[in-house]
Amino acid sequence: MSPRKKKRPQNVGELRESGYKVSTIREELRKNLITKLKSGDRLFPNIFGYDETVIPQITNAILAGQDIVFLGERGQAKSRIIRSLIDFLDEEYPVLAGCEIPEDPYDPITLQGKNLILENGDSSEIRWMSRDERYSEKLATPDITIADLIGEVDPIKVAEGRYLSDELTIHYGQIPRINHGIFCINELPDLAERIQVGLLNIMEERDVQIRGHRVRLPLDVFVVASANPEDYTNRGRIITPLKDRYGAQVRTHYPQSVQHELDIVELEKLPAPKDFNVHVPAFMNEIIIEITKQARKSPDVNQRSGVSVRTSIANYESIVANALRRALKHKEKEVIPRISDLPYIIPSTSGKVEFETIEDGQEEEIITKLVENATVTVFNRFFNIPELEEIVTRFQSGVSIEVGESIASKEYTKIVKQISDLKAPIEKLEMTGAGNVASAVEFIFEGLHLNKRLNKDHVGSKMLYRT
């Protein structure tokens, strides 16, 4: 028979008897981080590419008990990292029951909490907060008020007969309500200066004024923020004292390797339909990632706003979707994307990328160029042109081949029979089966075209390769 689970303390007296010691939020984060480091646990399991750069900085900041501001362009996992900080909190945390904000059962900071202890003593009830309850975030927008973040006089409480100078008339905002927890403000520079001053007071002075009523709140809050580097370093967008208050400034970045970005895509992509065998060839995966990398250095793309990893995710999902549409049309079980599916990433790329000043209609042209650059870059990683010269020679004898995203996979086996020299490069790509062969054939033809060894004509939705 399994041992009975020990009952949690239900009031302040039982909590004292249990020997429970209340830690500050910073002490708690540091304690649990040290435990993970000693055990060798991965600190951020779903974050890739930051092990040698960002994560050591976060680790140092937590060990030092410093508030953190994350600087980076969109799509660099800032929000995911911040939300993952709750993993360094205790599974449960005791607070006084019946209080408007989470209160230390031994040392409450509000008049309401102090009155509860005064009236009930050690019999005051406690409740246990989960990790998720101890995290809150707010997106900075121009319409945010002090009342949203800190608090406001509650007119209903005034109508009940309380005085404006009475602390009990205050309806607390989001930050006091996350006492003993983690509070995140996203896009920090977008906060109005007067709101930034209020946030500074919470972080530094613990001194808040609400409609002239001064309230001393020694809040125990770990404050984290995110910001775009350009906005954060612009002195007109953030007050210097608030910037100085953040102990650690952590700069994020986009994945520095193809594999890291592929790992993120694999984690975030929409799961494949169970009735189909979805396989994305390695070269198609690399092309999708390379398109995003090309966009991140293109002069036609606004680099100040960045090109998110979500671009790679959306483009991956788009080519799989078109391959699925083809499989449904031809009643195939294999869903394998090809080069001819790449034009269908134009809508997903357009929605993720901000272009510099361009004329109407140029977006498609720019994206097509990015796709071509990415394709030839990946192709040249796999092949040297001289090893494919026999295929080019075959075309020079008068052969022309038509391919397309709507053509069934089995039709490509006829192309391989017609041009037997395709077998060696297809084997090099380790592609077997009709769907994989179809994808390999298009990759080889397109690579030769982009290396100016074959011509390509567009015939409706199909492509005609020739010399």
FENVEN-V102715 format. One line per field, one symbol per residue. ss: DSSP state (H for helix, E for strand, - for the rest). phi: phi as a letter, one per 20 degrees, with the letter a starting at -180 (. if undefined). psi: psi as a letter, one per 20 degrees, with the letter a starting at -180 (. if undefined). A space follows every 10 residues. Layout:
ss: ???
phi: ???
psi: ???
//
This chain:
ss: ---------- EHHHHHHH-- ----HHHHHH HHHHHHHHH- ---------- ---HHHHHHH HHHH---EEE E------HHH HHHHHHHH-- -EEEEE---- ---------- HHHHHHHHHH HHH-EEEEEE -HHHEEEEE- -----HHHH- EEE-HHHHH- ------HHHE EE---HHH-- EEEEEE-HHH --HHHHHHHH HHHHH-EEEE --EEEE---- EEEEEEE-HH HHH------H HHHHH--EEE E------HHH HHHHHHHH-- ------EE-- -HHHHHHHHH HHHHH----- E-------HH HHHHHHHHHH HHHHHHHHHH ---EE---HH HHHHHHHHHH ----E----- -HHHHHHHHH HHHHHHHHHH HH--HHHHHH HHHHHH---- EEEE------ HHHHHHHH-- -HHHHHHH-- ---HHHHHHH HHHHHHHHHH ----EEEEE- -EEEEE-
phi: .fffffffgd bfffffffnf dedfffffff gfffgfffem fffcgdddnd gdcffgffgf fffemdfcde drffmdmfff fffffffeef fbcecffndf cfdffebfde fffffffffd lfegfccdee gffdcbbbef cfefdgffed qbfeffffff oeeffegfee dfeffgfdgm bddddelgff ffgffffffg fffdelccdc lneececffd ceecbcafgf ffeeffdbfg ffgffffcdd eebfgecgff ffffgffeff gfffeceecd ggffgffgff gfffffcffe dfffemcfff fffffgffff fffffffffe leeedcfcgf efgeegfffg fdddefgceg negfffffff ffffffffgf fecdggfdff fffffffofc cdcrfeefff ffffffffcf fffffffffl dcngfffgff gfffffffff emdcecdecm edcdebd
psi: pqqppppqpi rgghgghijp ppqrhghggg ghggghghij qpgnhkpqjj hifgghgggg gghikpqppp pqrqkkkghg gghihiijqq hqpprpqjqh qppphhmqir hgghhghggi ciipqqqppr ghijpqqppp qhjprhhggg rqpohghghi jqqhiphiip oqahghikqk apppoqlgii pqghhhgghg hghgikoppo liopponmqn popqqqqphg hhiohiippg hghhhphpop orrqpiqggg hhhgghhiqp qqphiqnppo qghhghgghh gghhhijpii poihiroqhh ggghhghghh ghhhgghggj lqhpooqrhi ihhjigghgh iippqrorqp iighggghhg ggggghgggi hhqpghijhh gghghiijqp pprriipqhh hhhhghhhnh ihgghghhil pqqggggggg ghggghghgh jkiqqpqpnc jrpopr.
//
